[in-house]
Amino acid sequence: MNNQLQKNNQYKSGFISIIGRPNVGKSTFLNQVIGQKIAIMSDKPQTTRNKVQGVLTTNDSQMIFIDTPGIHKPKHKLGDFMMKIAINTLKEVDLILCMINADEGFGRGDEFIIEKLKDVRTPVFLVINKIDLIQPDTLLSIIDQYKEMYNFKEIIPISALEGNNIDRLLLQIKQYLPEGPQYYPEDQITDHPERFIVSELIREKALHLTREEVPHSIAVLIDKMEHKQNQDVIHVMATIIVERDSQKGIVIGKQGKMLKEIGQRARVDIENLLGTKVFLELWVKVQKDWRNKAFHLRDYGFKEDEY
């Protein structure tokens, strides 16, 4: 950190929660800001399950973004877990980014989120994402509609995928952050261990490649990650957990073709993350109704103390 900035107490830092309905582009935004894939992306809703923390450090500020699970009506214990994470972050941060999809109409989920925001004193920005998909006139009507519902500190339209207006949003965020310390080293972009991100990258590929009935039944457990001595390669062994035998068949595919494709695609991203060659071995295991069993949720990284 710049010593002069620290000396003059001009350095700004803080925690920013990104909330919104499923599939509004929160993870895409986080990856765009950080410049590296740390949150998995999918066109299927409810992809993010844990709080994914991304760190952006500049010469005069550090922004710690928390990408929360999409707010939705829970259907099982895993859903309860995801919901509590998203709502609880509102009490823990310095700024809230309420993200909406410009291409979707106002829904009950948006109404629910705004009601929750009325209970917090934290400053809230409305971030209108996916503006590349709509006409300018539509954008103006969206802004007018949301202005009537809540007193947002700022309303900023962006395209997370294209990177449009991201710099302006970051500049505004900095204005609202308090003066504070540099919480993380300059070169650290997330607080999650490598194992977590590796498991998420594998899950992302499974989400992309499997049919609708499978995705939310999938968890990934890293059994082992080891660097082989005298070899420039990391050996990763992981198990994909599903809830039914039929799902196991889909994930493996005919003659193992699907599992092989998942592994090949995941390995590319894992090698980019770790900066070295990776040997990836995948297995598939059935754990019936794991999303409704607390001990399985704990085993797969969904800890109640994170509520």
C-alpha positions as CSV (number, residue, x, y, z in Angstrom):
1,M,0.0,0.0,0.0
2,N,1.1,3.5,-0.7
3,N,2.6,4.8,2.6
4,Q,1.6,8.4,1.9
5,L,-2.0,7.4,1.4
6,Q,-2.0,5.4,4.6
7,K,-0.4,8.3,6.5
8,N,-3.0,10.8,5.3
9,N,-5.9,8.3,6.1
10,Q,-7.0,8.6,2.5
11,Y,-7.1,4.9,1.7
12,K,-10.6,3.6,1.4
13,S,-11.7,0.0,1.9
14,G,-14.9,-1.9,2.5
15,F,-17.2,-4.8,1.9
16,I,-19.8,-4.7,-0.9
17,S,-22.6,-7.2,-1.1
18,I,-24.1,-8.1,-4.5
19,I,-27.7,-9.2,-4.2
20,G,-30.5,-9.9,-6.6
21,R,-32.8,-12.6,-8.1
22,P,-31.2,-15.7,-9.6
23,N,-29.5,-15.3,-13.0
24,V,-29.2,-11.5,-13.0
25,G,-25.5,-11.7,-13.7
26,K,-23.9,-11.2,-10.2
27,S,-21.1,-13.8,-10.9
28,T,-20.4,-12.4,-14.3
29,F,-20.0,-9.0,-12.8
30,L,-17.7,-10.2,-10.1
31,N,-15.4,-12.0,-12.6
32,Q,-15.4,-9.0,-14.9
33,V,-14.3,-6.7,-12.0
34,I,-11.7,-9.1,-10.6
35,G,-10.4,-10.0,-14.0
36,Q,-10.3,-13.7,-13.3
37,K,-12.8,-16.5,-12.9
38,I,-13.5,-17.0,-9.2
39,A,-17.3,-17.3,-9.3
40,I,-18.8,-19.9,-11.6
41,M,-21.3,-18.8,-14.2
42,S,-24.3,-20.6,-15.7
43,D,-27.5,-19.7,-17.5
44,K,-29.3,-21.9,-14.9
45,P,-30.6,-20.0,-11.8
46,Q,-29.2,-20.6,-8.3
47,T,-25.7,-21.4,-9.4
48,T,-23.9,-19.6,-6.6
49,R,-24.3,-21.5,-3.3
50,N,-21.7,-20.0,-0.9
51,K,-20.6,-16.4,-0.4
52,V,-17.8,-15.9,-3.0
53,Q,-15.5,-13.1,-2.0
54,G,-13.6,-11.2,-4.6
55,V,-11.0,-8.6,-3.8
56,L,-10.1,-5.6,-6.0
57,T,-7.1,-3.6,-4.9
58,T,-6.0,-0.3,-6.4
59,N,-3.4,2.2,-5.3
60,D,-5.9,4.1,-3.1
61,S,-8.6,1.5,-2.3
62,Q,-9.6,-2.1,-1.6
63,M,-13.1,-3.3,-2.5
64,I,-14.2,-6.7,-1.2
65,F,-17.2,-7.9,-3.2
66,I,-19.4,-10.7,-1.8
67,D,-21.4,-12.5,-4.5
68,T,-24.4,-14.0,-2.8
69,P,-26.8,-16.8,-3.9
70,G,-29.8,-15.5,-5.9
71,I,-32.7,-14.7,-3.6
72,H,-35.5,-17.2,-4.2
73,K,-38.1,-19.2,-2.3
74,P,-36.3,-22.2,-0.6
75,K,-37.5,-25.7,-1.5
76,H,-35.0,-27.7,0.7
77,K,-32.4,-27.2,3.4
78,L,-29.8,-26.2,0.8
79,G,-32.2,-23.5,-0.3
80,D,-32.6,-22.3,3.3
81,F,-28.9,-22.1,3.6
82,M,-28.5,-20.1,0.4
83,M,-31.3,-17.7,1.4
84,K,-29.8,-17.0,4.9
85,I,-26.4,-16.3,3.4
86,A,-27.9,-13.7,1.0
87,I,-30.0,-11.9,3.6
88,N,-27.4,-11.9,6.3
89,T,-24.8,-10.2,4.2
90,L,-27.0,-7.1,4.2
91,K,-26.1,-6.6,7.9
92,E,-22.4,-7.1,7.4
93,V,-21.3,-4.8,4.6
94,D,-20.5,-1.1,3.9
95,L,-22.5,-1.0,0.6
96,I,-25.1,-3.1,-1.2
97,L,-25.4,-3.5,-4.9
98,C,-29.0,-4.5,-5.8
99,M,-28.6,-6.0,-9.3
100,I,-31.5,-6.5,-11.6
101,N,-31.8,-7.9,-15.1
102,A,-32.9,-5.1,-17.6
103,D,-34.3,-7.8,-19.9
104,E,-36.7,-9.2,-17.3
105,G,-39.8,-7.5,-15.9
106,F,-40.3,-6.6,-12.3
107,G,-41.2,-9.8,-10.3
108,R,-42.2,-11.0,-6.8
109,G,-38.5,-11.7,-6.1
110,D,-37.6,-8.0,-6.8
111,E,-40.5,-7.0,-4.5
112,F,-39.2,-9.3,-1.7
113,I,-35.7,-7.9,-2.0
114,I,-36.8,-4.3,-1.8
115,E,-38.8,-5.1,1.3
116,K,-35.7,-6.6,2.9
117,L,-33.7,-3.5,1.9
118,K,-36.1,-1.3,3.8
119,D,-34.9,-2.9,7.1
120,V,-31.2,-1.9,6.6
121,R,-29.4,1.4,6.9
122,T,-26.6,0.4,4.5
123,P,-26.4,2.6,1.3
124,V,-27.9,0.7,-1.7
125,F,-27.1,1.1,-5.4
126,L,-29.4,-0.1,-8.0
127,V,-27.3,-1.8,-10.7
128,I,-29.3,-2.4,-13.9
129,N,-27.4,-5.2,-15.7
130,K,-27.7,-6.5,-19.3
131,I,-28.4,-3.1,-20.8
132,D,-27.0,-4.4,-24.1
133,L,-30.2,-6.4,-24.5
134,I,-32.7,-3.5,-24.3
135,Q,-33.6,-0.2,-26.0
136,P,-32.7,3.1,-24.3
137,D,-36.4,4.0,-23.8
138,T,-36.9,0.8,-21.9
139,L,-34.0,1.7,-19.6
140,L,-35.6,5.0,-18.7
141,S,-38.9,3.4,-17.8
142,I,-37.1,0.8,-15.6
143,I,-35.2,3.6,-13.7
144,D,-38.5,5.5,-13.1
145,Q,-40.2,2.4,-11.9
146,Y,-37.5,1.5,-9.3
147,K,-37.1,5.2,-8.2
148,E,-40.7,5.0,-6.9
149,M,-40.0,1.9,-4.8
150,Y,-36.9,2.7,-3.0
151,N,-34.5,5.6,-2.3
152,F,-31.4,4.2,-4.0
153,K,-28.2,6.2,-3.5
154,E,-27.2,5.7,-7.1
155,I,-28.7,4.0,-10.1
156,I,-26.2,2.7,-12.6
157,P,-26.8,0.8,-15.8
158,I,-24.1,-1.7,-16.9
159,S,-23.4,-4.7,-19.0
160,A,-21.3,-7.1,-16.9
161,L,-20.7,-9.3,-19.9
162,E,-19.5,-6.5,-22.2
163,G,-17.9,-4.5,-19.4
164,N,-19.9,-1.4,-20.2
165,N,-20.0,1.3,-17.5
166,I,-18.1,-0.9,-14.9
167,D,-15.5,1.8,-14.4
168,R,-18.1,4.3,-13.6
169,L,-19.7,2.0,-11.1
170,L,-16.4,1.3,-9.4
171,L,-15.7,5.0,-9.1
172,Q,-19.1,5.6,-7.4
173,I,-18.5,2.6,-5.0
174,K,-15.2,4.2,-4.0
175,Q,-17.0,7.4,-3.1
176,Y,-19.2,5.6,-0.6
177,L,-16.6,3.4,1.1
178,P,-15.2,4.5,4.5
179,E,-11.5,5.2,5.1
180,G,-9.9,2.0,6.2
181,P,-7.1,-0.5,6.1
182,Q,-6.0,-2.8,3.3
183,Y,-7.5,-6.1,4.5
184,Y,-5.8,-8.4,2.0
185,P,-2.4,-8.5,0.2
186,E,-2.3,-6.7,-3.1
187,D,-2.1,-9.9,-5.2
188,Q,-4.9,-11.7,-3.4
189,I,-8.2,-11.8,-5.4
190,T,-10.3,-14.1,-3.2
191,D,-10.5,-15.4,0.3
192,H,-11.6,-18.9,-0.8
193,P,-9.0,-21.6,-0.8
194,E,-7.9,-23.1,-4.1
195,R,-9.8,-26.4,-3.4
196,F,-13.1,-24.5,-3.2
197,I,-12.6,-22.7,-6.6
198,V,-11.4,-26.0,-8.2
199,S,-14.6,-27.7,-7.0
200,E,-16.7,-24.8,-8.3
201,L,-15.0,-24.9,-11.7
202,I,-15.8,-28.6,-12.0
203,R,-19.4,-28.0,-11.0
204,E,-19.7,-25.2,-13.5
205,K,-18.8,-27.6,-16.4
206,A,-21.3,-30.1,-15.1
207,L,-24.0,-27.4,-15.0
208,H,-23.3,-26.4,-18.6
209,L,-23.3,-29.9,-20.0
210,T,-26.1,-31.8,-18.1
211,R,-29.8,-31.6,-18.6
212,E,-32.3,-29.5,-16.5
213,E,-33.1,-32.3,-14.0
214,V,-29.5,-32.6,-12.8
215,P,-27.8,-29.2,-12.0
216,H,-29.2,-28.4,-8.5
217,S,-28.6,-31.9,-7.4
218,I,-24.8,-31.6,-8.0
219,A,-22.1,-31.0,-5.5
220,V,-18.4,-31.5,-6.0
221,L,-16.0,-32.8,-3.3
222,I,-12.2,-32.5,-3.8
223,D,-10.8,-35.8,-2.5
224,K,-7.1,-34.9,-3.0
225,M,-5.0,-32.2,-4.5
226,E,-1.3,-32.9,-4.6
227,H,1.8,-31.7,-6.4
228,K,3.8,-34.7,-7.6
229,Q,7.4,-34.5,-6.7
230,N,9.8,-33.9,-9.6
231,Q,6.8,-33.4,-11.9
232,D,5.4,-30.1,-13.1
233,V,1.8,-31.3,-12.6
234,I,-0.9,-31.2,-9.9
235,H,-3.0,-34.3,-9.4
236,V,-6.7,-33.5,-8.6
237,M,-9.1,-36.2,-7.6
238,A,-12.7,-35.1,-7.2
239,T,-16.1,-36.7,-6.7
240,I,-19.3,-35.4,-8.3
241,I,-22.2,-36.0,-5.9
242,V,-25.8,-36.5,-7.3
243,E,-29.1,-37.5,-5.7
244,R,-30.4,-40.3,-8.0
245,D,-29.0,-43.2,-10.0
246,S,-30.6,-41.7,-13.1
247,Q,-28.6,-38.5,-12.6
248,K,-25.4,-40.5,-12.2
249,G,-26.1,-42.1,-15.6
250,I,-26.5,-38.7,-17.1
251,V,-23.3,-37.2,-15.6
252,I,-21.3,-40.2,-16.7
253,G,-22.9,-40.5,-20.1
254,K,-22.7,-43.2,-22.7
255,Q,-19.4,-45.0,-22.4
256,G,-18.2,-42.2,-20.0
257,K,-18.4,-39.6,-22.7
258,M,-20.1,-36.9,-20.6
259,L,-17.8,-37.3,-17.6
260,K,-14.8,-37.1,-19.9
261,E,-16.1,-33.8,-21.4
262,I,-16.8,-32.3,-18.0
263,G,-13.2,-33.2,-17.0
264,Q,-11.6,-31.9,-20.1
265,R,-13.4,-28.5,-19.9
266,A,-12.8,-28.2,-16.1
267,R,-9.1,-29.0,-16.5
268,V,-8.5,-26.0,-18.8
269,D,-9.9,-23.6,-16.3
270,I,-8.1,-25.3,-13.4
271,E,-4.8,-25.0,-15.2
272,N,-5.4,-21.3,-15.8
273,L,-6.2,-20.9,-12.1
274,L,-3.2,-22.8,-10.8
275,G,-0.7,-21.8,-13.5
276,T,0.5,-25.4,-14.0
277,K,-0.5,-28.6,-15.8
278,V,-3.3,-30.6,-14.1
279,F,-4.1,-34.3,-14.1
280,L,-7.8,-34.5,-13.2
281,E,-9.6,-37.6,-12.1
282,L,-13.4,-37.6,-11.6
283,W,-15.8,-40.0,-10.0
284,V,-19.6,-39.9,-9.6
285,K,-21.4,-40.9,-6.4
286,V,-25.1,-41.1,-5.5
287,Q,-26.0,-39.6,-2.1
288,K,-29.8,-39.7,-2.0
289,D,-31.6,-36.4,-1.0
290,W,-28.3,-34.9,0.2
291,R,-29.7,-31.3,-0.1
292,N,-32.2,-32.0,2.7
293,K,-29.7,-33.6,5.1
294,A,-27.7,-31.3,7.4
295,F,-24.7,-33.7,7.8
296,H,-24.3,-34.0,4.1
297,L,-24.5,-30.2,3.7
298,R,-21.7,-29.8,6.3
299,D,-19.6,-32.4,4.5
300,Y,-20.0,-30.6,1.2
301,G,-19.0,-27.2,2.6
302,F,-22.3,-25.6,3.5
303,K,-21.7,-24.8,7.2
304,E,-24.4,-23.5,9.5
305,D,-22.0,-21.1,11.2
306,E,-21.8,-19.1,8.0
307,Y,-25.5,-18.2,8.3
